[in-house]
Amino acid sequence: MGWTYRLLGLCCALATAAFAQPPPDDGKTDFTAAFQRDLDAGHLHIPGDPLGSGAKITAVVTDGSLTALRLDSPGEHYCKAPLLRPEGNARATVEVDAACHIKAVHLTDGGSGYKTPPRVFLAPDPRCYKVTQLVIPTGGVIEGDGYSSCLIPGDPAKPLLFSEGTYGFRIRNLSVEGRNQADVGMQFNGGVLVDAAMSTLEGVRISAFRQKNIELNDSFGFVFTNVNSHASGGWGLYLRDGYNNATQVISGEYSGNKIGGVYVGSRSILFHFSSIAEGNGQYGIYYRGPSHGILIDNAYFEANGSGGKGWDLRGEYNDYDQPVRGLTVRNTLFNSSDAEGGALLENTVDIELSHNTGMPPLLGFPFTANTLIIGKGAGMVRLDGNTSLAVRNTAGSPVNSDVPPETASLFTSLLPSRITLPLASGAANITTISRKVAVPSGHLVGAGVWMKTDAGTATAWVDIADSSATYTGTTRNQPYRQTIGPDWQWVSMNMATDVSAKSKTTDVSFRIYRDDDSAARTVYLREAIAWRDIAGTPARKTIQTFSVTGTETRRTSTSDGHSATLPSKP
């Protein structure tokens, strides 16, 4: 029987062996040599304390504080003292006996503010073994007993788990804790003649390494399932610049890292991410060209970046000769309300953004929340069925899939950012801000602007009129008016007014009506945009239905990729 199997029997108190006590997890004893012997033989089992069960502890409250924690049942398999946490602000510790029962509970702080006895929770304290470095052989297996099996670093300069030119190994069901004491947690390198290939990480939790929790270099066919990589001082998962091919990240979470969740280095091929990346300091995913075939599918991005900086998804610009070829983002949620935007895609060609969702912004400027920017060096864009996501080019114009993005914005000057509403009742309440729009060719498809009030509500709508015709637009457009309030809202109108045979100049007016008895005195306007289709091509429209604060609205997407929110039909 191998050394580690005798150890497992001891720590679980289920078998007898030569050790009087389980080996210490004191952070000082180094287990590298013993663990490496089993790993070189093909299989290393990292023993963990079993999950105790059956203990019953009752809290006693007197005058708003805990005065006792009564042990009603000692339970079993508590081989190491679990962590005890009463609800609220009280604190206590647990003592166990040699038979793995809870022997006593010691109340250290009775807390305050208790009106009724709180619930008491017990959580296992993982058994953590100090390791200088474990070198993984081809086909090797490292497995634990779940998160109660834990490795901690013994050398700050060495990755705790390391491979060089080996392949086909498995790491599963354990925890690796950096505790900010080492630079890299796991590093898997391809060799001179062979990739680090066809390996799997499953059910692994890794945290708090100073630079990178997991690093791949010249790898092929790695699969990550239910991997939780968090609290790194740099990156949760780092694909080094070079050749990392067919990396599959399925389920799990890459969150709470100081720089980003995932770095996809240059010359990566077929990177597939279906996971969660949230709460990272700057980026959810950051990628570089030249790479091929990045697929982000059924992913979840939230709260990446902060203070108006950072992105859920960021593609770096290198140069026009080194693009990423083939980026697909579909069925994915963006929620970047405190970042610079949802995604900035530069140096990328053949982009598909389909059926993604952005959380409607509730605070701040909506044109910075969950905006997807098609930046420099990007082209061949396909947009299909994205909800609550503004897709724009670097200049802030809506992306047009038929004409270059830089020609999509037609306004010759911006609207003022603030206008004062008259206080008279009835028709005298209507304030109109107008701009002339020169249309060099084609049809004017629509116009829109972000609006909000200082307080209360107002009614707003868009007028589009050919300046050479008698039609003013008001009668036709007014039924599409909508209510605006203190939160930013997009107000727009989509229509095809043919001006190509007339003066090629169109009046676009934004009309605002202060509702009687409303507290609104000022309306703020930002980022007014007019857009058109190419000459002779009617605007294509698709209707989607979604809910905003309980009110059904219609979203109309035009051929230029711009979305406009319109009230429902009566």
Buried (B, 14 or more C-beta within 10 A) or exposed (E): EBBBBBBBBBBBBEEEEEEEEBBEBEEEEEBBEBBBEBBBEEBBBBBBBBBBEEBEBBBEBEEEBBEEBEBEEBBBBBBBBBEBBBBBBBBBBBEBEEEBBBBEBEBEEBBEEBEEBBEBEBEBBBBBBBBBBBBBBBEBBBBBBBBBBBBBBBBEEBBBBBBBBBBBBBBBBBBBBBBBBBBBBBBBBBEEEEBBBBBBBBBBBBBBBBBBBBBBBBBBBBBBBBBBBBBBBBBBBBBBBBBBBBBBBBBBBBBBBBBBBBBBBBBBBBBBBBBBBBBBBBBBBBBBBBBBBBBBBEBBBBBBBEEEEBBBBBBBBBEEEBBBBBBBBBBBBBBBBBBBBBBBBBBBBBBBBBEBBBBBBEEEBBBBBBBBBBBEBBEEBEBEBBBBBBBBBBEBBBBBBBBEBEBBBBBEEEBEEEBEBEEEEEEEBBBEBEBEBEBEBBBBBBBBBBBBBBEBBBBBBBBBBBEEEEEBBBEBBBEBBBBBBBBBBBBBBBBBBEBBEBEBEBBBBBBBBBBEEBEBBBBBBBBBBBBBBBEEBEBEEEEBEEEEEEEEBBBBBBBBBBBBBBBEEE
